Every structure is written in structure tokens, then in C-alpha cells.
Amino acid sequence: MAPLSSITIAGVGPGNPLARTRALDAALSGAEVIILRTAIHPGVEDFVTDSRVVVCDDLYESMGSFDETYAAIADRVLDAAASNRVVYLVPGSAVFGERTVQMIRQRAGEAGIPLTILPAVSALDEIAAAVGIDLLTDRPQLIDAADLAAKVDLEPFSGSQVVLDPTRWAIVSQVFDRRTASDVKHALTRIWPEDYLVTVVRGAGTGDEVIASMPLSELDHVAHDHLTTVVIPPMLWLDAPASPATLFRIIAALRSPEGCPWDREQTHESLSGKVIEEAHEVAEAIALGDPDELRDELGDLLLLVALNAQIAEEAGDFTIEDVFRAVNSKLVRRHPHVFGDVVAETPNDVLKMWTAIKATEKGGNAGSAPALRYDQLPRTMSVVERIRRAEGATLASNQASESDIGAGLLVLIEQALESGVDPESALERAYREKKASTDNHLSIGE
């Protein structure tokens, strides 16, 4: 015997009454209350006149947001189920894009109300059949248009939250109006070219479906409704230059036995100077204030990151995923004022905290660092820059002094080169001898 209080959640299918299940018919025959999330769906016309039916469209009209609406619908279902056998009906399938179902599932468990979810044909099944997708082997990516639009709203601080692989099918559901379509287009053109052909499917499974192909740039130029889905077919990985994965696939191909002879012979050591060179070119592009040049130079620097990571993976040392894991963990760990509950109100507060955390990471305390600040800086940095940073010197523009000092330095450098002496090595030696002399003098004075 069915319990006096229970909830059965079922989907009515994408629209065609013939797609309903016999399990749904059985549930409806024993229901005391039938609650429709919405009557605006072609698969529920024959339910609306049933005396047991309660429709929730009034909540969409009275609430300020979708979240508030969904919470109110869950309240209505739980209240009715306190003393009734309730069947809650949603469009399509109850386990595809239905946030109210998740809310009701959780709250029914907390309230001890028996809950059953009945499988149903979803719009996804109909869409897959219409465009020829195998939902298992083609591995389509599913995303709700509202979620995609919300990520667009975060720009320029979205942090590349639109994570879609252009080499796989992508299905964007519930593109219910032109504004949403515009946001979806904006998000997708970060990855796919504007002239890429996509398929718009309206009313899949209703018997009156409309299927049209168009360039992505025209996505918001056509009519949309709550039964509209956008399907993006996959592209070859070599045709997907906006995908980060493409870079790593290219590097792997270049390093493979059938790849490029030059790339195959590279090592960490042979690339070391190129990393420094590319970093200088990035700095030069910044100094020039040229966004296009900066974009290209950042790409060259990223290329060397990928190439070094590929060499390391071949040696069994680490993978590119390990590189991501290390830097992401470090950034979170060193920003407890952003990702934790530590307070840092000024850049100086942040710098002090960063230095303390870094010292702990490097060996437990700051005392383990080299005594000479100069030795704490990268050896590949120029000696002049290491000295400047070690001494905390602030540079100011003084053209007269620059001219005189520059001329003197040039003479000394030319003399060193003529004598076969490395100017940087000579400068480093002199600096160390000076620091050692200064330290000895202070010790004797003490």
C-alpha cells in the first residue's frame, strides 16, 4: 500500500504524449495532488484540466529571481506532500536540467518523506537523435545557457570559466530568449570562430521541431524560446587554436619520433637562454605599450613553458598537469587574505605575508636563506640588476649623469673585453669582495 505521504517526481517527456512512460501513468492514477512546474509545455495540455492539478507558473510571475522561484516551488511540493501522495511533473526528464528536483530530493530526505524519481525521455535524447549524436561515444558536453550567460557577466574577471573542449560536441540547452542567445554567442566565440556553423534545434520531440544551421555570429538573429537548444559540432584539434589543449598537443607532436628534428633535440639546458630571451621580449612589449606585440610574446613564452614540460614528462620528472597543480596550489596558499580568513588591507601587508609564507615553504624559517641578499636572486639575472635589487636602489632619470657614467662604464667594459675578462664576472667578484670587507669591518668594530 502506498504511504499516506510521498513524492513521486517524473518527467513528461519533451512534448509528444506518446513518449510518456507507463510508470508515469501508474503514478498519476494513484496521485492525490499533481503539481506541474509549468503548464507552458506541449506535453502537459491534457493535465491542466485535472482537478488534482496545481500549476506553479504563478510563482514565476511573482518571484524576483529563478532561485527564489525554484525555492518556492520546492516549498509548494513539500507542503502538499506533508499529508498527500504527490506527483510532481517537470518537462522532459526529471534528471536533466531540473534544479527544483535537487532541492526537493534533499528536503524530502531531511523531512523523512518517501521520494521516487521516474526515468523519462529527455529533450537530450530527442536532440541527439535529431543531429546524429551518440551520447556515450561522442562524449557531448552539456551546459545550461543561463549558467553560460552568468559566466559572461563575470567578465573581465571570469577567469576562463567557460571550459569547453572544441574537439567534442557541445550542447547548450534552454536558450530561451534573444538576450541569452547573445550571451551564449559571446561566450562561445571565445573558443569557436564566428563563422563556425552551429545547429539550432527548437521544440525537439514535440513533433513540430525546427532545425536550422547558421554561423555562430547569427545565433542571436533568430527566434528563441524555452525549448531552444544550440548544438556545436566538434572540430579537428589542429583547427582549434583557441584551446589551451591544442598547444600541448602540438608540442607533443613536434617532440614525437615523427615530429620536428629541431624540437626533438632540445633540452632544458638548450632552452634556458631562450626562456630569458622571451621574457625580455615580453618586458619590451610591455614597455612599448603594444597589446598585439604583448599577446604574441606571451604566446612565445607560454610555448617554452609547454616545451619544457613536455621534455620533463618524457624524462618521467613531471607533467604539465603537475605544473598547473604547483602554481595553483602556491597562489591559493600565498593568498590567505583572498582564499581564506586572513586580513591584509594594504600591498605592504600582502608583501610581508607573502615573504613569511615563502620563507616557511623554502625550509621552515627565513634563516635558511643565503645571508647575502644578492645570492637569494636568480643567477641568470644580470649582475647589475642583482646588485640594484640587493641594495634596494631606486633609479631616477638623470640624463646628464647617465651620459657621463655611461661613457665611463663603456670604457671599462671595452677594456675588460680587450683583456679577455668577462665584465659581469669581474663586477660580481668586486661586489662580493666589497661586501665581505664591509662585513669584516663591522665585526671588528663590534
N, C-alpha and C positions, 0 to 999 in steps of 0.2 A: 504493500500500500504506500502511495506517495506521501511524503511528510506534509504536515499541515503548512509549514513554512519552507519555501525553497525557491531557488532562482535557476532557471534554465536560460542560457544565452545562446542565441542561434542567429546565423546569417540567412537572409532571404535570397541570397544569390545576387548576381549582377543585374537582374531585371527580368529575365524570362521565367515565368512561373513554372515552366517545365523543368527548370534546373533545380527546383527545390527538392529536398530530401524527404524520404518517408519518415525519418526520425523527427523532422520538424513538424510534419502533420500530426504525428502521435503526441508530441509535446503540446501542440496547440489544443488538441482535443481535451487535455486534462488541465489546461490553464484556467485559473480564476481571474487573473489580470494579465493582459497583454500590453506591454509598453513598447512603443515604436520610438527609436531615437529620432527619426524623421519620417514624415509622410511624403517628403519630396524625393521620391524614388519610384521608378516604374515597376518595381516588383512588389509593391505593397498596396496597390489600389483596392484590392478586394478585402483587405484587412480593415480599412478605415471605418467602414460602417458597422463593424462588430461592436456590440455593446460593451464588451470587455476591454476594448482598446483605449489606451491613453497615449496621446501623441505629445512629444517633447519640443515641437517646433516653437511653442510659446517661449521657451527658455532661451532659444537663440535670439529672439527679438528683445528680451528684457535684460539680458546679461551684458556686461561690458566687454568681455573677452571670451575666447574659446575655452580657456582654462576654467573660468567661472561657470561657463555653460556646462562643461563636462562634469564638473563637481556637483552642480545642481541636478543633472540627470542621474548621477550615481545616488544622490540623496533620494530622489523620487523612487528609484528602483528598490533601494534598501528599505525605505519606509513602507512601500507596498508589500515587500516580502516579509515584513515582521509578522504578518498573520495570513498570508496568502501564498498560493502557488503561482509564482510569477514567471512569465516568459518574456524576456527582453530581446527584441528583434533589432538587428542592425543591417544596413545594406551590405551586400557582398558576403564576405566571410567575417566571423567574429574574431578571427586571429590575424586579420590583415588591416593595419592602419586604424585600429579602434582603441583610442585611449580610454574611453569610458569603460571598456571591458577590463582593462588592467586595474582601474580604480575599484570597480565592483568586485573583482576577484579578491583583491586584498581586503576590502572592508567586510565582505561576506565571511571570509575566513576568520577575521577578528571577532565578528558577531556570532560565529557558530552556525551560520545559515548554510545548509547544503547547496552546492552550486554545481551545475553541469554545463559544459560548453559543447555544443554540437557542431561538428565539421560541416562545411558548406562549400559550394563552388564560389570562388572569389573572382573579382574583376581581373586579378593577375592571371588566372587560368585562361580567361577569355582573351586577354591581351596577348598572352604567349601564343595561343592558337592563331590569333589574327595575323601576327607578324612573323610567326615561324620560329619561336624561341623554345629551346628545351631548358626547362627551369633548373635542371640539375647540371647537365654537361656544359651548357653555355654560361653558367655562373653569373646570371644578371645581378646588377647592383640595384637595390631598391631604395628610393628616398622620397620622402613626402615633400611636396612643393612648399608647404608652409615652413618646414624646417630649413629648406634651402634658402628661402626668402629671408628668414631670420638671420642666417649667417651672413647674407649680403648686407643686412642692416648694421652689422658689426664693423664693416669696413670703415677706415683702413686698419682696424685692429682685429680683423677676423682671423689672423694667424693661419691662413691657408686651411680653414676648416672645411672647405669644400674638397673632400678627399674622395675623388672618383678616378677610377682607372680607365683611360680612354680605349684600352685594348679589350675591354669587356662591354657587353651590353649594359646600358643604364636605363632604368625606368623611373620616371618622375611622375608620381601619382597626384591626383586632386589639384590640378592646375585650374582652379575654379573661376578665375577672372583674369582680365587683361593685365591688371597691375601685377598679380602674382606671376603671370607669364613673362612679364618684363623682367622681374627679379630673377626668375629662373634662367632666362636668356643671359642676363648679365653674369650670373654665376657660372653657367656652362661655357661661356666664351672665354673664361679664364683658362680653359683646358682644350676645348674644341674650337676650330676656326669658324668664323661667322658664316662662311658659305657651306658648312658641313650639312648634309641632308639628314633631317630628323623626321620621325613619323609622329603625327598627332592622331590619337585614337579617341573618339568621343562616343560614349554610350556602348562600350564593349559589352556584349552579351545581352543587350536589350532587344536585339532583332532589328534595331534601327541605327546600328553603329555607323559612324563616318570615319574613314581612314584617309589621311592625306599626308603627302610628303612635301617638305619645304625646306629651304635653307634656315639654319638656326637664327639668322638675323631677322627672319619674318615671323618668328614664333608668337610675338605679341600683336601681329597684324590680323589674326583670325579670331573667330568667336570661341569662347571657352565657357565651361560650366563645371559643376561638381563631379561630373562623370568624364572629365577630360584627363588624358594621360599622355605624356610625351615619352617617346621611345627613341633612344640614341643608339645606333648600331656601332659595333666595335670598329676600330681602325688598326692597321698594322703598326707595330711598335715603332718602326722607323718613320712612320708618318705622324707620330705623336710627340713633337719636340717640346711641348709644354709640360710633359710629365717628368717628374724627378727620376722615375724608374728608367726612363729612356736613356739618360746619361750613364747610369750604371750598366745597363745592357750594352751600350755602345763600347764602353771601356772594356767590359768582359770580352766582347767580340774582337776588339783590337788586340787584346793580350792572348787570345786563344791561339792554338797551333796554326790555324788557318788565317790568323789576323795580320797585323801590320809589323814588318820586321823591326822598324824603329821602336814602336811601342813595346814590343816583346823584349827588347834588350835593356829597357830602362830598369833602374833600381832606385831605392830610396836615396842612395848617395848621388846618383846621376841627376836626380830631380831636385836635390836640395837647393842648388843655386837658382833653379827656375822658380821655386816657390818664393824665394826672396825677390827675384826679379818681378814676378807677377804682383806681389804685394806692393812693391814700389809703384808699379803701373796703376794699381788701384788708387794709391795715395795721390798719384799725379792726376788721375781723372777727377778726384775729389777737389784737388787744388784748382783745377781748370773750371770746376763747376759745370761739367758736361754730363748730363744724365745718361745720354746714349753711350758715351765712352765708358762711364762707370758701369753701366749694365753689362757691356761686353767684357770689361776687365774683371768684374766679379765672376762672370762665367768662366774665364780662363783660370782664375784662382780656384773655383769650385772643381774644374776639370782636374787640377793637380791633387785636390783632396780625394777625388774618386779614384784617380790612377794610383796614388799611394795606398789607398785602402784595398784596391784590387791586388796589388803586389803583396800586401800583408796577408790577405786571405789565401793567396797561392802558397805562401810560406807557412800557413797554419797559425799565424800570430794573432790576427783578429779580423773581423769583418766590418763592412760599412755600418751594419746594424749596431755593432759594438761602439763605433764612433758616435753614432746618434745617442746611444744609451749613456755614454760617458758624459757628453756635453749637456744633454738634457738633465741628467741627474745633478750635475755640477751646478747648473743655473738655478735649479729649484733649491738645492742645498744652500747656495750662497745668497739667496734672496728670501730669507725667512720673513722679511717685512712685507713681502708680496704674497708668498705662498704659505705663510704661517702666521703666528700671532705676535711676532716681534715688531716693535715700533722703531722706525727710523725716519725722521722728518726732514733731514737735510742731506744733500750729497755727501757732506763730510761724515755724517753718521753712517751712511752706507759704506763709504770707503773704509772707515775704521772696522766696521763689522766684517766686511769682505776680507780685509787683511788678516783679522783674527781667525776667521774660518779657514782661510787658505793656509795659515801657519799650522793650524791643527791638522789639516789634511796632509801637509808635507812632512809631518814627523812628530806631531804631538805638541810642539811648542815652537815659538819663534826663535829660540836659542839654537835650534838645529840648523838654521840658515847660515850661509857663509858670513864671516864677520864683516868683510868688506862689501858694501852695497854694490860696488862695481861688479863683483863676482856673482851677484844674485841676478844679473841681467843676462839675456841670451848672448852667447859668444859670437853668434853670427851678426849681431848688431855692430854698427861701426864703432870704433873706439871713441871717436869724438862724441857720438850720441850717448854711449855708456857713461862717459865722464860727465857729460851735461846732466844726465839723469841722476847719477850717483851724488853729484854735488848740489842737485836741486836748483841749477842755474836757470834763470828766466831770461830769455832772449828779447832784445828790443831792437827796433830798426834804427841804425845809425850809419848812414851811408859813408860819411867821412871816415869813421873808424873802420868800417868794413873794408874800404878801399886800401887803407894803409896796412891793416892787419892781414888782409887777403894777399897783398903783394909780398909781405914778409913770409907768410906761410908758403906761398908758391915757390919762393926762392929755396926755402928749406926742403920742400918736397922734391924739387928738381935736384937738389944736392944729394938727397938720400937716394933717389933713383939712379943718379950717375955713379954713386958709390956702391950700388947693388944692395942697398938697405931698404927693407920694407918700411915705409913711413908709419904705417899703423902699428906694426910690432915695436918700432922704436918709441912711438908715443905711449903705447901701453906700458912698456918697460919703465919709461921715465915717470909715468904716473904712479906705478907701483912703488918705485924707489922713493918717490916723494911722500907717499902715504906711509910707507914703512918708517921713513925718517921722522915724520911728524908724530907717529905713534910712539917711537922710541923716546923722542924728546919729551912727550907728555909723561911717559912712565918715569923718566929720570926726574922730571920736575915734581912729580907727586912725592 
